[in-house]
């Protein structure tokens, strides 16, 4: 009897592993299928423009894994799983461009810590994805242009991990890795109707990742079409790395597996606080666009209740917006971080940020990224930020304690995806509606999950925010919500081949 062809669209890690075991699929066949989709949809067709570099050795790597599978079965939990990486983390043999003409020829000497762990688990690094140039803002860059949102091709995929999000949503890969220092995993995840997580700082190493140690705000995180796949990816990513001292904080906080938190009844009896106060970047609460997101959010709160959650609505965090306004003082250590990152390689393009800014290519860097790159450290502002961070952390935890909350839920993004033309021309709309409470506080986890589509047929979502290192329980709540609602649907622009 002939084996039915493998269905690639929305395939999960479990689907793929079952197909490997039944003989229905090989790693090489799977990689070829994803490469064919990238070929058909990334620069042609809808031209999402989500990929910077395809791994020229992906098929070779898949063949090696097929041989290992024949000999002794799966080599690890991500055996033969094609993963796309935001082009801010190093994968040996491929350039780390940061989406910029400044770094188009930078080939790092070795893998990032997380990339090394993914490979050991059997993952195939399929490609490097587009990003907000130099790791910030919506996904525009001097090296590639703009990445399109697969649900509305004239709109942004968000950022700065927009290429990773669009790739997962368009089924260019099984899962992806993003990076977040502001809202760079969560916003593109929701604007592309996938799940994404910025784990508590210290769980995932930034070794070999631009904008890492000694900065502390940024963290790599998993992005996937299902919470189960996200948890499986996170399992492989976490761990202590001496090269990133921040990971010493995560020691003792990593469970045996995040997949053990996958409980479809996880919302039953959970106490959820609803944070309604607008706190998104450049949000306009009186606008019609904002109201369209509120309609979805209200429906999602009802769905949480229907799934058995006890809802405390609203919760108010004292001095929320006042504290968040001190955010500009959080930008520190940029020069040292630059040197630590490029110091891993013998052939670095620039010795300092100053030297990079003197390059003739710097004039081509997109406007917002230029401004972020030039930002100088202000000790007074930083001191104000540290005081505000400490106070807001305690205010948040006190609200959770007083109300016996398991999590706080807020809008994943407070606006619909913005138009690309408004991002690259005046008024230079960038990161609109992005809540950044978790990265302001640094040591709290947040996971976002799709909550449906607005009346404009654009994706919207929910954010579950928890106590420091309570990442497992955020996965539990997000999984229960996902299983109760199943709001994710693939974009029509990237049809099956």
C-alpha positions in Angstrom: 0.0 0.0 0.0 1.4 3.4 -1.0 2.2 5.8 1.9 0.1 9.1 1.7 2.2 12.2 1.0 3.3 14.2 4.1 1.2 17.3 4.7 3.6 20.1 5.3 1.2 23.0 6.1 1.1 23.6 9.9 3.2 20.4 10.6 4.3 20.1 14.2 7.5 18.5 15.7 5.4 15.5 16.7 3.9 15.2 13.2 7.3 15.3 11.7 8.8 12.7 14.1 5.8 10.4 13.5 6.4 10.7 9.8 10.1 9.9 10.2 9.3 6.8 12.3 6.6 5.5 9.9 8.9 5.9 6.8 6.6 8.5 5.3 9.2 11.2 5.4 13.0 11.8 5.5 14.8 14.9 6.8 16.1 15.5 3.3 12.6 15.5 1.9 11.3 17.8 4.6 14.1 20.3 4.1 13.5 20.2 0.3 9.8 21.0 0.9 10.5 24.0 3.1 13.2 25.3 0.7 10.6 25.0 -2.1 8.2 27.1 -0.1 10.9 29.7 0.5 11.7 29.7 -3.2 8.0 30.1 -4.1 6.9 32.7 -1.5 9.9 34.6 -0.2 11.3 36.6 -3.1 8.5 35.6 -5.6 4.7 35.3 -5.3 3.7 37.3 -2.2 7.4 38.2 -1.8 7.4 38.2 2.0 11.1 38.9 2.0 11.7 37.2 5.4 14.9 35.4 4.6 18.4 36.9 4.4 20.6 33.7 4.0 19.6 30.1 3.3 22.0 27.5 4.7 23.7 26.0 1.7 24.5 22.9 3.7 20.9 22.3 5.0 20.3 19.3 2.6 23.7 17.8 3.4 23.0 18.1 7.2 19.6 16.5 6.6 21.2 13.5 4.8 23.6 13.1 7.7 20.6 13.0 10.1 18.8 10.5 7.9 21.8 8.2 8.1 22.0 8.6 11.9 18.2 7.8 12.1 18.6 4.6 10.1 21.5 3.5 12.3 20.1 4.4 15.8 16.9 6.4 15.7 16.4 10.1 16.6 19.6 11.8 17.7 17.8 14.2 20.0 14.4 15.9 20.7 14.7 18.2 17.6 16.0 15.5 15.2 15.5 16.8 11.6 13.5 19.8 12.7 14.3 22.8 10.4 14.6 26.0 12.5 15.1 29.6 11.2 17.3 32.0 13.3 16.9 35.7 13.6 20.1 37.1 11.9 21.3 38.5 15.2 22.7 35.1 16.5 25.8 33.4 15.0 25.6 30.2 13.0 29.0 29.2 11.7 29.4 29.2 7.9 26.6 31.8 7.5 27.0 35.6 7.8 25.5 37.4 10.8 24.4 40.6 9.0 22.0 42.2 11.5 20.0 43.1 8.4 22.6 45.8 7.6 25.0 46.7 4.8 27.5 47.4 7.6 27.8 43.7 8.4 26.9 42.0 5.2 30.3 40.2 5.0 30.7 39.3 8.7 31.2 35.6 9.1 31.6 34.6 12.8 34.2 32.1 13.9 31.7 29.8 15.8 28.1 29.1 16.7 26.1 31.0 19.3 25.6 29.0 22.4 21.9 28.4 21.6 22.7 27.5 18.0 25.2 24.9 19.2 22.5 23.4 21.6 19.9 23.3 18.8 22.3 21.4 16.5 23.2 18.9 19.3 19.5 18.3 19.7 19.3 17.4 16.0 17.8 20.7 14.7 18.8 21.8 11.2 19.5 25.6 10.9 17.6 26.2 7.7 18.1 29.9 7.3 18.8 33.3 8.9 15.8 35.7 9.0 15.3 39.4 8.5 15.1 41.7 11.5 14.8 45.3 12.4 18.2 46.6 11.3 20.9 46.3 14.0 18.4 44.3 16.1 15.6 46.9 16.8 12.4 48.3 15.5 10.1 47.0 12.7 11.6 44.7 10.1 13.2 47.1 7.7 16.9 47.0 6.8 19.4 48.5 4.4 20.5 45.0 3.4 17.0 43.7 2.4 14.3 46.4 2.4 11.1 45.5 4.3 9.5 42.2 5.3 5.8 41.9 4.5 3.1 40.6 6.8 1.7 37.4 5.2 -1.9 38.4 6.4 -1.7 41.8 4.7 1.2 42.3 2.3 1.1 46.1 2.6 1.7 45.9 6.3 4.7 45.2 8.5 5.5 41.8 10.0 6.4 43.8 13.2 9.8 43.6 14.7 12.5 43.3 15.4 12.1 39.5 14.9 9.7 40.0 12.0 11.5 37.6 9.6 11.4 34.8 12.2 7.7 35.4 12.8 6.7 35.6 9.1 8.8 32.5 8.4 7.0 30.4 11.0 3.5 31.8 10.0 4.2 31.1 6.3 5.4 27.6 7.0 9.0 28.2 5.8 10.2 26.2 8.8 8.8 24.2 11.8 9.9 26.8 14.4 12.2 29.8 14.8 14.3 31.7 17.3 13.8 35.4 17.9 15.4 37.9 20.2 13.7 40.5 22.4 14.9 43.6 24.2 11.8 45.7 23.9 8.9 43.7 22.4 10.8 42.1 19.5 9.5 38.5 19.9 6.0 39.1 21.2 4.8 41.8 18.7 5.8 40.1 15.5 4.6 36.8 16.9 1.1 38.1 17.4 1.0 40.2 14.2 1.8 36.9 12.4 -0.6 34.8 14.4 1.9 32.5 16.1 3.0 31.9 19.7 6.2 33.5 21.0 7.9 33.8 24.3 10.5 36.1 25.9 11.6 33.9 28.8 12.8 35.3 32.2 16.2 36.9 31.7 18.9 34.4 32.7 17.3 31.3 31.3 18.6 31.5 27.8 22.2 32.5 26.9 23.1 35.4 24.6 26.6 34.1 24.0 27.3 34.7 20.3 24.3 37.1 20.0 24.5 40.8 19.2 23.3 43.0 22.0 24.0 40.5 24.8 26.2 40.7 27.9 26.7 43.0 29.7 23.3 44.3 28.6 20.6 42.5 30.4 17.3 43.5 28.7 17.6 41.3 25.7 16.9 37.6 25.5 16.5 34.9 22.8 13.2 33.1 22.8 11.2 30.4 20.9 8.6 31.2 18.2 6.3 28.5 16.9 2.8 27.8 15.6 1.8 25.8 18.7 2.6 26.2 22.4 3.7 22.5 22.4 6.4 23.2 19.8 7.4 26.4 21.6 7.9 24.4 24.9 10.0 21.7 23.1 12.2 24.4 21.6 12.6 26.2 24.9 13.7 23.0 26.5 16.7 22.8 24.2 17.6 26.6 24.4 17.8 27.0 28.2 21.0 26.4 30.3 24.0 28.0 32.0 26.7 29.5 29.8 29.8 30.9 31.4 30.2 33.3 28.5 26.9 35.0 29.5 27.1 35.6 33.3 23.4 36.5 33.3 22.6 32.8 33.0 24.0 32.2 36.5 20.6 33.7 37.6 18.7 30.9 35.8 20.5 28.1 37.6 18.0 26.2 39.7 15.1 27.6 37.8 15.0 25.2 34.9 12.4 22.3 35.1 13.1 18.9 33.7 10.9 19.8 30.7 8.6 22.7 29.9 6.4 20.2 28.1 5.3 18.8 31.5 3.3 22.1 31.9 1.1 21.3 28.9 -2.2 20.8 30.5 -5.3 21.6 28.5 -7.3 22.1 31.7 -4.6 24.6 32.9 -7.0 27.5 33.2 -9.4 25.8 35.5 -9.3 27.6 38.8 -6.4 29.8 37.7 -6.7 33.4 38.9 -6.0 35.8 36.1 -5.7 39.6 36.5 -6.8 41.7 33.5 -4.6 44.7 32.9 -6.6 47.2 30.8 -4.6 50.4 31.2 -3.0 51.3 27.9 0.8 51.1 28.1 1.8 50.4 24.5 4.5 52.4 22.7 2.9 55.3 20.9 -0.6 53.8 21.5 -3.6 55.9 20.6 -6.4 54.6 22.9 -9.1 56.9 21.3 -8.4 55.6 17.8 -10.6 53.2 15.9 -7.6 51.0 15.3 -7.1 50.6 19.1 -10.8 49.8 19.5 -10.6 47.0 17.0 -8.0 45.3 19.2 -10.1 45.9 22.3 -13.0 44.0 20.7 -10.8 40.9 20.3 -9.4 41.4 23.8 -12.9 41.5 25.4 -13.8 38.3 23.6 -10.6 36.7 24.8 -11.3 37.6 28.4 -14.7 35.9 28.0 -12.9 32.8 26.6 -10.5 32.7 29.5 -13.6 32.7 31.9 -15.3 30.0 29.8 -12.1 27.8 30.1 -12.5 27.9 33.9 -10.3 30.9 34.9 -11.2 33.1 37.8 -11.0 36.6 36.3 -10.0 39.7 38.4 -11.0 42.6 36.0 -9.4 45.1 36.1 -6.2 45.0 38.1 -4.4 48.3 38.4 -0.6 48.5 38.8 0.4 51.7 40.7 2.7 54.1 38.8 2.7 51.9 35.7 3.0 54.5 32.9 5.0 56.9 35.0 7.6 54.1 35.6 7.7 52.9 32.0 8.4 56.5 30.9 11.9 56.2 32.4 12.7 53.4 29.8 15.3 55.5 27.9 17.6 55.2 30.9 17.8 51.5 30.5 20.1 51.6 27.5 23.6 50.9 28.9 26.7 49.0 28.1 26.1 49.2 24.4 29.8 49.8 23.6 31.0 46.9 25.9 28.3 44.6 24.6 29.5 45.4 21.0 33.0 44.5 21.9 32.1 41.3 23.8 30.0 40.1 20.8 32.5 40.8 18.1 35.4 39.7 20.4 34.4 36.1 19.8 35.8 36.3 16.2 39.2 37.0 14.9 38.0 38.9 11.8 35.6 41.5 13.2 34.4 44.3 10.8 34.7 47.2 13.4 36.6 47.5 16.6 34.0 49.8 18.2 30.6 51.4 17.6 32.3 54.7 16.9 34.3 53.1 14.0 31.1 51.5 12.6 29.4 55.0 12.7 32.3 56.4 10.7 31.8 53.8 7.9 30.4 55.4 4.7 27.7 52.6 4.8 26.3 54.0 8.1 24.5 56.6 6.0 22.4 53.8 4.5 21.3 52.3 7.8 17.5 52.9 8.3 16.6 56.0 10.2 15.3 54.4 13.5 18.2 52.0 13.7 20.7 54.8 13.2 19.2 56.7 16.1 19.2 53.7 18.4 22.8 52.9 17.5 23.9 56.5 18.3 22.2 56.6 21.7 24.7 57.6 24.4 24.6 56.4 28.0 23.2 58.9 30.6 24.1 57.8 34.2 21.4 60.1 35.7 18.7 58.7 33.5 19.9 55.2 34.2 19.7 55.7 37.9 16.1 57.0 37.5 15.3 53.9 35.5 16.8 51.5 38.1 14.7 53.1 40.9 11.6 52.9 38.7 12.3 49.3 37.8 12.7 48.3 41.4 9.5 50.1 42.4 7.4 48.8 39.5 8.6 45.2 40.1 7.4 45.4 43.7 4.1 47.1 42.7 3.4 44.4 40.1 4.3 41.5 42.5 2.2 43.1 45.3 -0.9 43.4 43.0 -0.4 39.7 42.1 0.0 38.7 45.8 -2.9 40.8 47.0 -5.2 39.3 44.4 -3.7 35.8 44.6 -3.0 35.9 40.8 -1.4 33.2 38.8 -0.8 35.6 35.9 -1.6 39.1 34.5 -3.1 39.2 31.0 -2.9 42.2 28.8 -3.2 42.9 25.0 -0.2 41.4 23.2 -0.1 44.5 21.0 -2.5 47.4 21.3 -2.7 48.2 17.6 -3.1 46.3 14.4 0.0 45.8 12.1 1.0 49.2 10.7 1.5 50.0 7.0 5.0 49.5 5.6 4.9 52.8 3.8 4.2 54.6 7.1 7.3 52.9 8.6 9.8 53.8 5.9 8.5 57.3 5.1 7.2 60.1 7.4 5.7 59.8 10.0 8.1 56.8 10.4 5.6 54.7 12.4 7.6 52.1 14.3 6.7 49.6 17.1 3.3 51.1 17.4 1.2 49.7 20.3 4.0 47.5 21.7 3.7 46.9 25.5 7.2 46.6 27.0 6.4 45.9 30.7 8.2 42.6 30.8 11.5 43.8 29.2 11.3 47.0 31.4 11.2 44.7 34.5 13.7 42.3 32.9 13.2 39.3 35.2 9.6 38.3 34.4 8.4 35.9 31.6 5.8 36.7 29.0 4.2 34.4 26.4 1.8 35.6 23.7 -0.8 33.4 22.0 -3.2 34.2 19.1 -6.7 35.4 20.1 -8.3 35.7 16.7 -8.6 38.3 14.0 -10.0 41.8 14.0 -12.9 43.0 11.8 -10.1 44.0 9.4 -9.1 40.4 9.3 -5.7 41.1 11.0 -4.2 39.0 13.8 -4.5 40.0 17.5 -3.4 38.2 20.7 -3.1 37.8 24.4 0.0 38.2 26.7 0.4 36.1 29.8 2.9 37.7 32.2 4.1 36.1 35.4 6.4 36.2 38.4 10.1 35.8 37.9 11.1 32.3 36.6 7.4 31.2 36.5 7.9 30.5 32.8 6.4 27.0 33.1 3.1 28.2 34.4 2.8 30.8 31.7 3.2 28.0 29.2 0.5 26.1 31.0 -2.0 29.0 30.8 -1.1 29.8 27.2 -1.5 26.2 26.2 -4.9 25.8 27.9 -6.1 29.0 26.1 -4.8 27.8 22.8 -6.4 24.4 23.2 -9.8 26.0 24.2 -9.8 28.4 21.2 -7.5 27.3 18.3 -7.5 30.8 16.8 -4.4 30.3 14.7 -5.0 29.9 11.0 -2.4 30.0 8.2 -2.2 33.1 6.0 -3.9 32.8 2.6 -1.0 34.6 0.8 1.3 31.5 1.2 -0.8 28.7 -0.1 0.2 25.0 -0.3 2.5 24.2 -3.3 
